[in-house]
């Protein structure tokens, strides 16, 4: 999976881009990039999350 594919993946999140939880905020589908934008994540944070995802896939710590 490329970084662009990862960012375009659809997620089930609340309207503020946060992961599923038990709050009473409406849930919706949006891309990972849209969710990150709503959370206020900058390029540096997205890059760090992508690196962590790569390590997770490879089975590293």
Order of alpha helices (4+ residues) and beta strands (2+ residues): alpha-beta-beta-alpha-alpha
